[in-house]
Every structure is written in C-alpha cells, then in structure tokens.
Amino acid sequence: MNNTEQEERRAWFRREILPLEGELRAYIRRLTGDAASAEDLLHDTFARIIAAESWREIDSPAGFAIRTARNVIYDALRRQKVVAIEFVADVGAFGLADDTADPEQALVARDELKRLRAIVEALPTQQRRVFTLRKVYALPPAEIAERLGLSVSTVEKHLVKAVRACAEALAREDETPTARPKRSLWNRQRDSGGT
C-alpha cells in the first residue's frame, strides 16, 4: 500500500469511524457489562476496522463498526474458552455444565451437547464446514470464504442455514415426549439471558 492509499484510509477512518467512538464504547459496555475491558475491546475494534482491506466498499460505516465490535467481543469470549467439538472425547470437558448444578442438570447439559454434535454432523457438508469454522474456530467470514473458495455472501448464507437447522432440530427434539425435563438447559439459559 502506498502513502496516498494509507492517507486516504486514515482520512476515511477519521471521517466515518472516529465520530462513532462514543456509540461503540457504549455498545461494547452494554454487551460485556465490563467498563474496564470495553476500552481494550474498543481499541481492538478500531484496529480491525482500519486494517479492513475492503474499507472503500463499505456502504454503512456505522453498521460495519457495530458488526466489527460485536465480532471482537465474540472473539474475546471464545479465546477465554474455546474447545473444538470433534476433538473432545469426553463431552463433560466442555465445562458448560455449571459446577454448582445438580447432577440432573449436568446430565441434561451433556445430553444436549451430544445432540448438538449429532445435528452439526448431519448438516450438509458446506454448512457443516462453515458452521464449524465460524462457531468453533471463530474465523471471520472473509477467512472462511478464502479457505473454502466461496464468496463471503455464500458463507453467510450457509451459516444462517446451519444455525437455523440446529435451532429447529433442537426445538423439534425438545417438543417430542422423552424422559428429559421439558425445559432444556439451552432454553433456560436463553430465557434467563445467558448464552
């Protein structure tokens, strides 16, 4: 990149992104609930935005900034606890079951992880690959597109279809009468605002 391109990028960043600093900071604080880490995450967001190769093609800088901030937050959360589904022999190693939970809740959590793994494995090949690279390995859509030889739009479509298929399959299983409790751990967490 030559000096003129660098200066144009910096000017775009100052004009389009820096005025959003207060809004981005508030958004990050709202999502994380942590004012201390919000500053670090805001700086990480700015670093990603200014490094974006496609900055000239961004139609909505505010929307792009919000999406980038959300991805930075998700990536930070994933770095705190990332475990690849296919490499875990003992599903309990995920640590999703609360240590303070009763044994029934721990069993429900393990069962749900097994169910989710089976659902993901049953997805069409491209959907499964995109879902795994995005949700397990936290790769950005652009990198997934490059790895799989797809467009970013196609990656996003596969991801939406995969997430929808997983949610629908889990919901169908929750509606069928079984020995499991009626409200799954996933539903309890969603209803209580957990992830």
GROMACS elastic network, one bead per residue, 0.5 to 0.9 nm:
[ bonds ]
;  ai    aj funct       b0    kb
    1     4     6  0.82121   500
    1     5     6  0.61648   500
    1     6     6  0.66461   500
    2     5     6  0.54592   500
    2     6     6  0.63352   500
    2     7     6  0.87697   500
    3     6     6  0.50298   500
    3     7     6  0.61021   500
    3     8     6  0.85716   500
    4     7     6  0.51358   500
    4     8     6  0.61572   500
    4     9     6  0.86086   500
    5     8     6  0.50377   500
    5     9     6  0.61251   500
    5    10     6  0.85897   500
    6     9     6  0.51059   500
    6    10     6  0.61919   500
    6    11     6  0.86026   500
    7    10     6  0.50368   500
    7    11     6  0.60584   500
    7    12     6  0.85250   500
    8    11     6  0.50709   500
    8    12     6  0.61166   500
    8    13     6  0.85533   500
    9    12     6  0.50972   500
    9    13     6  0.61354   500
    9    14     6  0.86597   500
    9    50     6  0.72513   500
    9    55     6  0.75300   500
    9    56     6  0.81924   500
   10    14     6  0.61440   500
   10    15     6  0.85187   500
   10    50     6  0.75041   500
   11    14     6  0.51251   500
   11    15     6  0.60263   500
   11    16     6  0.83983   500
   12    15     6  0.51039   500
   12    16     6  0.57186   500
   12    17     6  0.75426   500
   12    55     6  0.83998   500
   12    56     6  0.85632   500
   13    16     6  0.53951   500
   13    17     6  0.50218   500
   13    18     6  0.63749   500
   13    46     6  0.88645   500
   13    49     6  0.80820   500
   13    50     6  0.66042   500
   13    55     6  0.89308   500
   14    17     6  0.59477   500
   14    18     6  0.51229   500
   14    19     6  0.74224   500
   15    18     6  0.66128   500
   15    19     6  0.70554   500
   16    19     6  0.65446   500
   16    20     6  0.76087   500
   16    61     6  0.62106   500
   16    62     6  0.77438   500
   17    20     6  0.54183   500
   17    21     6  0.71367   500
   17    46     6  0.81605   500
   17    49     6  0.83532   500
   17    61     6  0.66151   500
   17    62     6  0.71459   500
   17    65     6  0.71655   500
   18    21     6  0.53446   500
   18    22     6  0.87217   500
   18    46     6  0.85589   500
   19    22     6  0.75079   500
   19    23     6  0.85207   500
   20    23     6  0.53418   500
   20    24     6  0.60203   500
   20    25     6  0.85476   500
   20    62     6  0.70951   500
   20    65     6  0.81188   500
   21    24     6  0.51474   500
   21    25     6  0.60376   500
   21    26     6  0.85967   500
   21    42     6  0.80545   500
   22    25     6  0.51377   500
   22    26     6  0.62051   500
   22    27     6  0.85585   500
   23    26     6  0.52000   500
   23    27     6  0.61031   500
   23    28     6  0.86531   500
   24    28     6  0.60957   500
   24    29     6  0.85169   500
   24    42     6  0.70778   500
   24    45     6  0.89435   500
   24    65     6  0.75622   500
   24    66     6  0.67560   500
   24    69     6  0.72694   500
   25    28     6  0.52080   500
   25    29     6  0.61449   500
   25    30     6  0.85408   500
   25    35     6  0.87476   500
   25    38     6  0.64863   500
   25    39     6  0.71497   500
   25    41     6  0.86091   500
   25    42     6  0.62345   500
   26    29     6  0.50924   500
   26    30     6  0.60383   500
   26    31     6  0.86502   500
   26    38     6  0.84391   500
   27    30     6  0.50946   500
   27    31     6  0.62807   500
   27    32     6  0.86410   500
   27    66     6  0.79215   500
   27    69     6  0.82681   500
   27    70     6  0.87385   500
   28    31     6  0.51741   500
   28    32     6  0.60004   500
   28    33     6  0.79243   500
   28    34     6  0.83952   500
   28    35     6  0.84270   500
   28    37     6  0.89218   500
   28    38     6  0.57542   500
   28    39     6  0.86234   500
   28    41     6  0.74044   500
   28    42     6  0.72694   500
   28    66     6  0.89806   500
   28    69     6  0.69446   500
   28    70     6  0.75877   500
   28    73     6  0.75811   500
   29    32     6  0.52157   500
   29    33     6  0.51199   500
   29    34     6  0.57338   500
   29    35     6  0.56003   500
   29    36     6  0.87577   500
   29    37     6  0.82593   500
   29    38     6  0.55572   500
   29    39     6  0.88146   500
   30    33     6  0.54188   500
   30    34     6  0.80435   500
   30    35     6  0.88795   500
   31    34     6  0.83724   500
   31    70     6  0.83055   500
   31    73     6  0.81268   500
   32    35     6  0.79288   500
   32    37     6  0.80673   500
   32    38     6  0.73441   500
   32    73     6  0.76402   500
   33    37     6  0.89751   500
   33    38     6  0.83937   500
   34    37     6  0.56986   500
   34    38     6  0.61476   500
   35    39     6  0.71013   500
   36    39     6  0.62883   500
   36    40     6  0.76659   500
   37    40     6  0.52742   500
   37    41     6  0.61640   500
   37    42     6  0.85191   500
   38    41     6  0.50479   500
   38    42     6  0.59235   500
   38    43     6  0.85934   500
   39    43     6  0.62518   500
   39    44     6  0.86131   500
   40    43     6  0.51716   500
   40    44     6  0.62155   500
   40    45     6  0.85912   500
   41    45     6  0.60695   500
   41    46     6  0.86248   500
   41    69     6  0.74340   500
   41    72     6  0.66656   500
   41    73     6  0.67529   500
   41    76     6  0.82926   500
   42    46     6  0.62569   500
   42    47     6  0.86290   500
   42    69     6  0.70559   500
   42    72     6  0.85450   500
   43    46     6  0.50423   500
   43    47     6  0.61347   500
   43    48     6  0.86556   500
   44    47     6  0.50253   500
   44    48     6  0.62592   500
   44    49     6  0.86432   500
   44    69     6  0.81716   500
   44    72     6  0.68879   500
   45    48     6  0.52086   500
   45    49     6  0.61896   500
   45    50     6  0.86935   500
   45    65     6  0.75424   500
   45    66     6  0.89651   500
   45    68     6  0.60734   500
   45    69     6  0.52253   500
   45    70     6  0.86814   500
   45    71     6  0.85057   500
   45    72     6  0.61703   500
   45    73     6  0.88001   500
   46    49     6  0.50748   500
   46    50     6  0.61276   500
   46    51     6  0.84576   500
   46    65     6  0.82060   500
   46    68     6  0.86101   500
   46    69     6  0.84008   500
   47    50     6  0.53980   500
   47    51     6  0.61418   500
   47    52     6  0.86891   500
   48    51     6  0.51069   500
   48    52     6  0.61507   500
   48    68     6  0.73212   500
   48    69     6  0.89511   500
   48    72     6  0.84612   500
   49    52     6  0.52052   500
   49    53     6  0.88846   500
   49    55     6  0.77585   500
   49    64     6  0.82125   500
   49    65     6  0.70261   500
   49    68     6  0.71064   500
   50    53     6  0.83519   500
   50    55     6  0.77314   500
   51    54     6  0.88920   500
   51    55     6  0.82667   500
   52    55     6  0.55411   500
   53    56     6  0.80470   500
   54    57     6  0.54622   500
   54    58     6  0.68361   500
   55    58     6  0.54798   500
   55    61     6  0.87299   500
   56    59     6  0.83671   500
   58    61     6  0.61003   500
   58    64     6  0.72294   500
   59    63     6  0.86423   500
   59    64     6  0.84015   500
   60    63     6  0.52786   500
   60    64     6  0.61110   500
   60    65     6  0.85410   500
   61    65     6  0.59578   500
   61    66     6  0.85922   500
   62    65     6  0.50615   500
   62    66     6  0.62366   500
   62    67     6  0.86377   500
   63    66     6  0.51810   500
   63    67     6  0.61604   500
   63    68     6  0.84830   500
   64    67     6  0.51481   500
   64    68     6  0.60045   500
   64    69     6  0.85481   500
   65    68     6  0.50545   500
   65    69     6  0.60988   500
   65    70     6  0.85876   500
   66    69     6  0.50938   500
   66    70     6  0.61752   500
   66    71     6  0.86205   500
   67    70     6  0.50918   500
   67    71     6  0.61611   500
   67    72     6  0.86086   500
   68    71     6  0.50584   500
   68    72     6  0.61254   500
   68    73     6  0.86343   500
   69    72     6  0.50574   500
   69    73     6  0.62445   500
   69    74     6  0.86508   500
   70    73     6  0.51435   500
   70    74     6  0.61996   500
   70    75     6  0.85722   500
   71    74     6  0.50128   500
   71    75     6  0.59731   500
   71    76     6  0.84829   500
   71   138     6  0.89878   500
   71   140     6  0.81066   500
   72    75     6  0.51098   500
   72    76     6  0.61620   500
   72    77     6  0.86615   500
   73    76     6  0.51208   500
   73    77     6  0.62659   500
   73    78     6  0.86352   500
   74    77     6  0.50604   500
   74    78     6  0.60976   500
   74    79     6  0.85991   500
   74   138     6  0.81163   500
   75    79     6  0.61219   500
   75    80     6  0.86996   500
   75   138     6  0.63080   500
   75   139     6  0.86294   500
   76    79     6  0.51570   500
   76    80     6  0.65281   500
   77    80     6  0.52438   500
   77    81     6  0.68537   500
   77    82     6  0.84745   500
   78    81     6  0.52554   500
   78    82     6  0.52294   500
   78    83     6  0.88015   500
   78   135     6  0.89898   500
   78   136     6  0.83730   500
   78   137     6  0.83684   500
   78   138     6  0.70823   500
   79    82     6  0.58009   500
   79   138     6  0.87877   500
   81    94     6  0.86507   500
   82    94     6  0.86727   500
   82   136     6  0.71093   500
   82   137     6  0.75636   500
   82   138     6  0.87918   500
   83    86     6  0.88893   500
   83    87     6  0.78425   500
   83    88     6  0.75543   500
   83    93     6  0.85717   500
   83    94     6  0.67287   500
   83   136     6  0.71220   500
   83   137     6  0.83678   500
   84    87     6  0.55625   500
   84    88     6  0.67299   500
   84   132     6  0.84998   500
   84   136     6  0.57977   500
   84   137     6  0.71862   500
   85    88     6  0.56581   500
   85    89     6  0.86985   500
   85    91     6  0.83781   500
   85    94     6  0.85775   500
   85   117     6  0.71419   500
   85   132     6  0.85140   500
   85   136     6  0.72345   500
   86    89     6  0.78612   500
   86   117     6  0.82271   500
   88    91     6  0.61771   500
   88    92     6  0.87243   500
   88    93     6  0.70454   500
   88    94     6  0.79217   500
   89    92     6  0.87591   500
   89    93     6  0.81776   500
   90    93     6  0.56408   500
   90    94     6  0.81471   500
   91    94     6  0.59811   500
   91    95     6  0.84610   500
   91   110     6  0.60958   500
   91   111     6  0.87381   500
   91   113     6  0.68799   500
   91   114     6  0.72494   500
   92    95     6  0.60316   500
   92    96     6  0.76229   500
   92    97     6  0.75008   500
   92   106     6  0.83873   500
   92   109     6  0.84683   500
   92   110     6  0.62126   500
   92   113     6  0.88601   500
   93    96     6  0.81781   500
   94    97     6  0.78464   500
   94   110     6  0.88964   500
   94   113     6  0.87860   500
   95    98     6  0.70895   500
   95    99     6  0.81255   500
   96    99     6  0.87916   500
   96   106     6  0.85128   500
   96   109     6  0.69927   500
   96   110     6  0.83534   500
   96   113     6  0.89368   500
   97   100     6  0.84703   500
   97   101     6  0.69326   500
   97   105     6  0.71631   500
   97   106     6  0.51753   500
   97   107     6  0.83391   500
   97   108     6  0.85862   500
   97   109     6  0.57269   500
   97   110     6  0.75122   500
   97   185     6  0.88809   500
   98   101     6  0.50113   500
   98   102     6  0.84187   500
   98   105     6  0.82187   500
   98   106     6  0.72241   500
   99   102     6  0.81624   500
   99   106     6  0.83038   500
  101   104     6  0.79266   500
  101   105     6  0.59021   500
  101   106     6  0.64680   500
  102   105     6  0.54699   500
  102   106     6  0.64989   500
  102   107     6  0.88983   500
  103   106     6  0.50066   500
  103   107     6  0.62035   500
  103   108     6  0.86130   500
  104   107     6  0.51449   500
  104   108     6  0.62020   500
  104   109     6  0.86599   500
  105   109     6  0.61255   500
  105   110     6  0.86434   500
  105   184     6  0.88319   500
  105   185     6  0.72811   500
  106   109     6  0.51125   500
  106   110     6  0.62642   500
  106   111     6  0.85703   500
  107   110     6  0.51430   500
  107   111     6  0.60544   500
  107   112     6  0.85384   500
  108   111     6  0.50455   500
  108   112     6  0.61055   500
  108   113     6  0.86618   500
  108   180     6  0.73526   500
  108   181     6  0.80524   500
  108   184     6  0.70301   500
  108   185     6  0.67757   500
  109   112     6  0.51115   500
  109   113     6  0.62626   500
  109   114     6  0.87050   500
  109   184     6  0.80474   500
  109   185     6  0.61803   500
  109   186     6  0.81614   500
  110   113     6  0.51609   500
  110   114     6  0.63138   500
  110   115     6  0.86369   500
  111   114     6  0.51473   500
  111   115     6  0.61760   500
  111   116     6  0.86396   500
  112   116     6  0.60271   500
  112   117     6  0.84776   500
  112   170     6  0.84569   500
  112   184     6  0.78918   500
  112   185     6  0.78332   500
  112   186     6  0.79673   500
  113   116     6  0.50330   500
  113   117     6  0.60767   500
  113   118     6  0.85733   500
  114   117     6  0.51191   500
  114   118     6  0.62315   500
  114   119     6  0.86300   500
  115   118     6  0.51747   500
  115   119     6  0.61851   500
  115   120     6  0.86722   500
  115   170     6  0.77084   500
  115   173     6  0.89652   500
  116   120     6  0.61053   500
  116   121     6  0.85006   500
  116   166     6  0.71390   500
  116   169     6  0.86933   500
  116   170     6  0.74338   500
  117   120     6  0.51413   500
  117   121     6  0.60995   500
  117   122     6  0.86281   500
  118   121     6  0.50762   500
  118   122     6  0.62401   500
  118   123     6  0.89356   500
  119   122     6  0.51417   500
  119   123     6  0.65952   500
  119   165     6  0.82130   500
  119   166     6  0.62172   500
  119   169     6  0.70992   500
  119   170     6  0.82201   500
  120   123     6  0.53322   500
  120   124     6  0.87939   500
  120   127     6  0.87112   500
  120   128     6  0.60969   500
  120   131     6  0.80396   500
  120   132     6  0.82985   500
  120   162     6  0.78945   500
  120   165     6  0.87714   500
  120   166     6  0.69264   500
  121   124     6  0.82613   500
  121   125     6  0.85669   500
  121   128     6  0.67745   500
  122   125     6  0.84140   500
  122   128     6  0.79226   500
  123   126     6  0.81323   500
  123   127     6  0.61320   500
  123   128     6  0.53352   500
  123   129     6  0.89949   500
  123   162     6  0.69611   500
  123   165     6  0.78957   500
  123   166     6  0.85333   500
  124   127     6  0.54201   500
  124   128     6  0.60177   500
  124   129     6  0.86334   500
  124   162     6  0.85263   500
  125   128     6  0.51444   500
  125   129     6  0.61552   500
  125   130     6  0.86410   500
  126   129     6  0.50756   500
  126   130     6  0.60692   500
  126   131     6  0.83882   500
  126   148     6  0.85566   500
  126   155     6  0.87074   500
  126   158     6  0.70500   500
  127   130     6  0.51928   500
  127   131     6  0.58958   500
  127   132     6  0.84244   500
  127   155     6  0.83254   500
  127   157     6  0.87917   500
  127   159     6  0.63036   500
  127   160     6  0.88347   500
  127   161     6  0.72017   500
  127   162     6  0.55202   500
  128   131     6  0.51123   500
  128   132     6  0.60024   500
  128   133     6  0.84971   500
  128   158     6  0.84529   500
  128   159     6  0.85036   500
  128   162     6  0.69859   500
  129   132     6  0.52347   500
  129   133     6  0.60703   500
  129   134     6  0.84847   500
  129   144     6  0.89201   500
  129   148     6  0.85249   500
  130   133     6  0.52325   500
  130   134     6  0.60120   500
  130   135     6  0.82932   500
  130   141     6  0.84906   500
  130   144     6  0.68336   500
  130   145     6  0.86167   500
  130   148     6  0.84151   500
  130   155     6  0.64628   500
  130   156     6  0.84471   500
  130   158     6  0.66050   500
  130   159     6  0.60484   500
  130   162     6  0.82687   500
  131   134     6  0.52671   500
  131   135     6  0.56538   500
  131   136     6  0.75427   500
  131   158     6  0.76839   500
  131   159     6  0.55741   500
  131   160     6  0.88139   500
  131   162     6  0.63604   500
  131   163     6  0.75138   500
  132   135     6  0.53858   500
  132   136     6  0.50510   500
  132   137     6  0.66128   500
  132   138     6  0.84036   500
  133   136     6  0.58066   500
  133   138     6  0.62755   500
  133   139     6  0.57642   500
  133   140     6  0.84468   500
  133   141     6  0.88522   500
  133   144     6  0.67642   500
  134   137     6  0.57671   500
  134   139     6  0.50097   500
  134   140     6  0.65655   500
  134   141     6  0.71349   500
  134   144     6  0.75096   500
  134   159     6  0.79547   500
  135   138     6  0.54188   500
  135   139     6  0.78285   500
  136   139     6  0.83132   500
  139   142     6  0.82079   500
  139   143     6  0.63363   500
  139   144     6  0.64163   500
  140   143     6  0.54738   500
  140   144     6  0.63815   500
  140   145     6  0.87241   500
  141   145     6  0.60118   500
  141   146     6  0.85853   500
  141   152     6  0.59203   500
  141   153     6  0.86268   500
  141   155     6  0.63697   500
  141   156     6  0.69441   500
  142   145     6  0.50552   500
  142   146     6  0.62666   500
  142   147     6  0.86941   500
  142   151     6  0.79725   500
  142   152     6  0.56283   500
  142   155     6  0.82878   500
  143   146     6  0.50475   500
  143   147     6  0.61224   500
  143   148     6  0.85695   500
  143   152     6  0.86280   500
  144   147     6  0.50915   500
  144   148     6  0.60555   500
  144   149     6  0.81892   500
  144   150     6  0.79113   500
  144   152     6  0.78396   500
  144   155     6  0.71180   500
  145   148     6  0.53314   500
  145   149     6  0.56142   500
  145   151     6  0.54177   500
  145   152     6  0.53325   500
  145   153     6  0.85814   500
  145   154     6  0.79019   500
  145   155     6  0.60482   500
  146   149     6  0.51650   500
  146   150     6  0.65006   500
  146   151     6  0.77420   500
  146   152     6  0.83656   500
  147   150     6  0.78906   500
  148   151     6  0.88351   500
  148   155     6  0.88352   500
  150   153     6  0.81763   500
  150   154     6  0.62420   500
  150   155     6  0.66050   500
  151   154     6  0.51701   500
  151   155     6  0.63490   500
  151   156     6  0.87374   500
  152   156     6  0.62103   500
  152   157     6  0.86351   500
  153   156     6  0.51333   500
  153   157     6  0.62201   500
  153   158     6  0.86892   500
  154   157     6  0.50153   500
  154   158     6  0.61439   500
  154   159     6  0.85229   500
  155   158     6  0.51725   500
  155   159     6  0.61467   500
  155   160     6  0.86806   500
  156   159     6  0.50277   500
  156   160     6  0.61776   500
  156   161     6  0.86144   500
  157   160     6  0.51822   500
  157   161     6  0.62042   500
  157   162     6  0.85762   500
  158   161     6  0.51337   500
  158   162     6  0.60474   500
  158   163     6  0.85986   500
  159   162     6  0.50649   500
  159   163     6  0.60826   500
  159   164     6  0.84249   500
  160   163     6  0.52671   500
  160   164     6  0.60395   500
  160   165     6  0.84763   500
  161   164     6  0.51270   500
  161   165     6  0.59999   500
  161   166     6  0.85963   500
  162   165     6  0.50448   500
  162   166     6  0.61539   500
  162   167     6  0.85843   500
  163   166     6  0.51450   500
  163   167     6  0.61280   500
  163   168     6  0.85208   500
  164   167     6  0.51344   500
  164   168     6  0.60086   500
  164   169     6  0.84458   500
  165   168     6  0.51661   500
  165   169     6  0.59942   500
  165   170     6  0.85156   500
  166   169     6  0.51533   500
  166   170     6  0.61028   500
  166   171     6  0.84899   500
  167   170     6  0.52016   500
  167   171     6  0.60619   500
  167   172     6  0.85785   500
  168   171     6  0.50009   500
  168   172     6  0.60447   500
  168   173     6  0.85582   500
  169   172     6  0.51009   500
  169   173     6  0.62071   500
  169   174     6  0.85882   500
  170   173     6  0.51496   500
  170   174     6  0.61439   500
  170   175     6  0.87247   500
  171   174     6  0.50103   500
  171   175     6  0.63034   500
  171   176     6  0.89101   500
  172   175     6  0.51703   500
  172   176     6  0.65195   500
  173   176     6  0.53133   500
  173   177     6  0.83169   500
  173   178     6  0.87817   500
  174   177     6  0.76873   500
  174   178     6  0.84091   500
  174   180     6  0.84184   500
  174   181     6  0.88401   500
  174   182     6  0.67731   500
  174   183     6  0.75729   500
  174   184     6  0.72154   500
  175   178     6  0.87754   500
  175   182     6  0.79038   500
  177   180     6  0.80401   500
  177   182     6  0.83676   500
  178   181     6  0.79871   500
  178   182     6  0.85171   500
  179   182     6  0.87353   500
  180   183     6  0.84224   500
  180   184     6  0.79943   500
  181   184     6  0.65650   500
  183   186     6  0.81159   500
  183   187     6  0.60798   500
  183   188     6  0.64886   500
  184   187     6  0.52267   500
  184   188     6  0.62413   500
  184   189     6  0.86286   500
  185   188     6  0.50211   500
  185   189     6  0.60574   500
  185   190     6  0.84568   500
  186   189     6  0.52605   500
  186   190     6  0.61227   500
  186   191     6  0.85648   500
  186   194     6  0.87771   500
  186   195     6  0.80291   500
  187   191     6  0.59151   500
  187   192     6  0.84046   500
  188   191     6  0.51060   500
  188   192     6  0.60544   500
  188   193     6  0.85145   500
  188   194     6  0.81234   500
  189   192     6  0.51152   500
  189   193     6  0.60562   500
  189   195     6  0.61102   500
  190   193     6  0.51030   500
  190   194     6  0.53726   500
  190   195     6  0.62239   500
  191   194     6  0.74193   500
  192   195     6  0.89588   500
